[in-house]
Amino acid sequence: MPYRAIFARTLVESIALNAVCPYYTMYPLDFPLRVLKQYGKAGKWVIDPFCGRGTTNFAARLLEMPSVGVDSSPVAAALAQAKLASAEPDRIVASARSILTMAKEPTEVPKGKFWKLAFHEETLLQLCQLRKALLAECSSPTRILLRAIILGALHGPRPKGTPSYFSNQSPRTFAPKPNYAVKFWTERQMRPNNVDVVAIIKARAERYLAEPPPDVAGMVQLADSRDANTFNHVPKACLVVTSPPYYGMRTYLPDQWLRLWFLGGPDYVEYRQSAQQLEHTGIEHFASEMRRVWKNVAAHTTRNARLIIRYGGIHDRDAKPMDVLKSSLINSGWRVVTAKAVPDSERGRRQVRQFQTTPKKGVTEYDVYCHRA
């Protein structure tokens, strides 16, 4: 079946779940969908060692290909896990209601000016109750999806009509920085609304799961892809489709600090880099760290496997993205076959509007195609 027909069919089956939570570094669904349709086939395994919010895993699910996703960010792993889960919307709503009905007042509710202005006190109390319950138990598909829905609704713009986010006016894709947010809200005299938490969860559950994708095998690990042990129980894959961190981009965790808080992190921004994140201390070291990942996935792929990478860069690093990537692929078990520039989609200009930020024009990205060496 032609790619366009497959894509049209997936629209009918529903691709809504892929939007369960915006993620600043997300790439468009049509990229992995196109690649998987071209080079893969139903039943064949796919690996994404830098899975982010699970777009590759979701594309594989739509095409009935089992997949493995790995990411060292708790937010990314939580969202990617939801992309492989199935549950009826009513069960998700019932789970949220049950938690809020049975919960006792949590002992830990964040304090301070940011929290007072970010969420209404009743809303924050309910979020803390949901947080406590999901930290205690979140292994079922119902709770995995509930957690992802809450993460997606945690912060975002205030609409003129029915609220769809829990917070005061905020960006959707990354968490507001406390000092700047307090100043923004105070200057504009913005106060948080007392929103109906369950109603927001219900509306989102019905939107994302009204037409569920097919059930397909898969797994997502919160782990470090540089560690060979991460792939101990991973089946042999025919395709690796991924987008690794861009050199110099070290704010993945601080940019998601509110969602990290909901997943058990601190109630403040932590700028210290996690040991599980790639180190950005120099181009050569960064490339060698990525090389470890390419070697690990090569060891868990079939002889004729392909590796397809979408890669780019950021403005404040004097390094050509393709030089960094090609260096990482030397003696990695993969050889570059071709590289194609990705047409500029201006997606950065669509991601950040809530705080009136005007992002720069994006650095050119490339799709790089490799074969097993």
Buried (B, 14 or more C-beta within 10 A) or exposed (E): EEEEEBBEEBEEEBBBBBBBBBBBBBBBBBBBBBBBBEBBEEEBBBBBBBBBBBBBBBBBBBBBBBBBBBBBBBBBBBBBBBBBBBBBBEBBBBBBBEBBEEBEEBEEBBEEEBBBBBBBEEBBBBBBBBBBBBEEEBEEBBBBBBBBBBBBBBBBBBEEEEBBBBBBBBBBBBBBBBEEBBEBBEEEEBEBBEBBBBEBBBBBBBBBBEEBBEEBBBBBBBBBBBBEEBBEEBBEBBBBBBBBBBBBBBBBBBBBBBBBBBBEBEBEBEEEBEEBBBEBEEBEEBBBBBBBBBBBBBEBBEEEBBBBBBBBBBEEBEBBBBEBBBBBBEEBBBEBEEBEEBEEEEEBBEBBEBBEEEBEEBBBBBBBBBEBE
